[in-house]
């Protein structure tokens, strides 16, 4: 990426130089004065020709400035994204053909919400291929009204099936944990459902959604395009359709193709392979499985891929969190509406060896600003906002409009301690001011 910017700058300099040289050569005849002219006529003619040259030079300067402005705009757009060559490059780099016809079942986790119909309607609406994306609904709770809604789909489409979680027993908990019983049931249900799809049915991978999620038009294309990364890069254990900092005010809505690496498990529409599940399942937690997956010790320090713009949106206000998290955060998330052909993009910039070097060289070469300056000033050049500890991180994150909490010491969407956002037309990196080596679990 740095080399690309340098090449563009060199091209700009060479272009301006060539334009100037052409101008001087093509207009050199204007300075020639016939030897037979009188001194007064010669002076008048020279003055006239000089005026002509001045006008033409002014026009050339205007044209050169316009060219330079276009190049600067191009550089700005490529400050933090990588070029996306044709599909042939992707096939060579990620061996796309090996994964061009995968079967990626969609597992819908359902319980007692009849609004599962909204989720299933969208899955059916945007599903490009029934054979590639069979839909498997796993229902807990034995809620009959919800089951009848699910049956209305399974009875008309054999590629949509339902399985019911058999263990409906009450989970015995100490009094202090009774209020968290819902989280225990969810973890139990996930364990059953993932075992059913990946062990009993033997699928190679699974896309997991919950019954309260809307999806973007390119939801399936997103997973089809990123799936090869799970095979190519052992440092990636999941791909998620969710950006925890996905509010419209802090994302770049002009680049729906942009993806990032993250050390923070996003959830809310994600894919994992059977191989990974077989590693996770023996130690699966009794509750709060999502936070368990955010502990690097449980995921062997691996990362996930997440989008700049979320491909899912949660419409389920009422759940185990009693709607509090929805009102404070989820309702403001922005769902992508553009269709991006991810299977035709070169996503090799997300491979660890490529991404890490580009990220660090980019971020720590940027000018530094405070969070207050970012909010109060205008500009389009990328900047770095630094933090030194949990307190200074949270202060800066709040000012920038980001979520400021931690899980196992990891800020939401962070990668190698760096959180990126897009504010008022400017790419902003919230980065540690010290050499980052690992997350501190005492943060938060």
Secondary structure, DSSP 8 states (H G I E B T S, - for coil): -HHHHHHHHHHHHHHHHHHHHHHHHHTGGGG---TTS-HHHHHHHHHHHHHHHHHHHHHHHHHHHHHHHHHHHHHHHTSS------HHHHHHHH-GGGGTT---EEEEEESS-TTHHHHHHHHHHH-S-TTTS-EEEEE-TT-HHHHHHHHHHHTT-TTEEEEE----------GGGGGGHHHHHHHHHHHHHHHIIIIIS--SEEEEEETTEEE-TTHHHHHHHHHHHHHH-TTEEEEES--TT-BGGGS-TT-TT-EEEESS---SSEEEEHHHHHHHGGG--SS-HHHHTTSTTTTTT-EEEEESSBSEEE---SSTTTTHHHHHTGGGB-B--S---GGGS--GGGSHHHHHHHHHHHHTTS-B--HHHHHH----S-EEEEE-SHHHHHHHHHHHT----EETTEETT-BTTBEEEEETTEEEEEEESS---S--TT--
